[in-house]
Amino acid sequence: MNDTVRVRLAVGWGEECGTMVWNAYGSQHDDDKSRVEMLDNWDHGDHIVFVEADIPLPKAQTVEGEVK
C-alpha cells in the first residue's frame, strides 16, 4: 500500500492593486483545462504553473491518556 497520494495543483498569480496575489486549485476530478478555468474565474490567471507533489496520507495513531 502506498503511504502518499500524488496531487496536481494549478497555481496562478498576478498583481491586484499593487499587491501580488495568488491562488491554487486542484481536484482529483478535474483536468488541467478545468483547473486553469477556475483560476481564470478567480482573476488569478495572469501567470499559471502546475505543481505536483506527493503528500503523505494521515496515519491512524493511538494516544494514551488517563481520565481522572
C-alpha positions as CSV (number, residue, x, y, z in Angstrom):
1,M,0.0,0.0,0.0
2,N,1.3,3.4,-0.9
3,D,1.6,5.9,2.0
4,T,1.4,9.0,-0.2
5,V,-1.0,10.5,-2.7
6,R,0.1,12.4,-5.8
7,V,-1.6,15.8,-6.3
8,R,-1.5,18.2,-9.2
9,L,-2.4,21.8,-8.5
10,A,-2.7,24.8,-10.8
11,V,-1.1,27.9,-9.1
12,G,-2.0,31.3,-10.5
13,W,-0.7,34.7,-9.6
14,G,-0.8,38.3,-10.6
15,E,-0.9,41.8,-9.3
16,E,-4.0,43.4,-7.8
17,C,-4.0,47.0,-6.6
18,G,-0.2,46.9,-6.4
19,T,-0.1,43.7,-4.3
20,M,0.9,40.2,-5.5
21,V,-2.0,37.8,-5.2
22,W,-2.0,34.1,-5.8
23,N,-4.4,31.1,-5.5
24,A,-4.2,27.4,-6.1
25,Y,-6.8,24.9,-7.2
26,G,-6.8,21.2,-7.9
27,S,-9.2,18.3,-7.6
28,Q,-8.8,14.6,-8.5
29,H,-11.9,15.0,-10.7
30,D,-10.6,18.0,-12.8
31,D,-8.4,18.0,-15.8
32,D,-5.8,20.8,-16.4
33,K,-8.3,22.8,-18.5
34,S,-10.8,22.9,-15.6
35,R,-8.1,23.9,-13.2
36,V,-7.0,26.8,-15.4
37,E,-10.6,27.9,-15.9
38,M,-11.1,28.0,-12.2
39,L,-8.1,30.3,-11.7
40,D,-9.3,32.5,-14.5
41,N,-12.7,32.8,-12.8
42,W,-10.9,33.9,-9.7
43,D,-8.9,36.5,-11.7
44,H,-5.7,34.8,-10.9
45,G,-4.9,33.6,-14.4
46,D,-2.1,36.1,-15.3
47,H,0.6,33.5,-14.7
48,I,-0.2,29.8,-14.2
49,V,2.1,26.9,-13.4
50,F,1.3,23.4,-12.3
51,V,2.7,22.0,-9.1
52,E,2.9,18.2,-8.5
53,A,3.7,16.8,-5.1
54,D,3.5,13.5,-3.1
55,I,1.5,14.2,0.0
56,P,1.8,11.8,2.9
57,L,-1.5,10.2,3.9
58,P,-2.6,10.6,7.5
59,K,-1.9,7.6,9.7
60,A,-4.0,6.3,12.5
61,Q,-2.4,6.9,15.8
62,T,-3.1,5.7,19.3
63,V,-3.0,8.3,22.0
64,E,-2.7,7.1,25.5
65,G,-4.4,9.0,28.3
66,E,-6.0,8.8,31.6
67,V,-9.3,10.3,32.7
68,K,-9.5,11.3,36.4
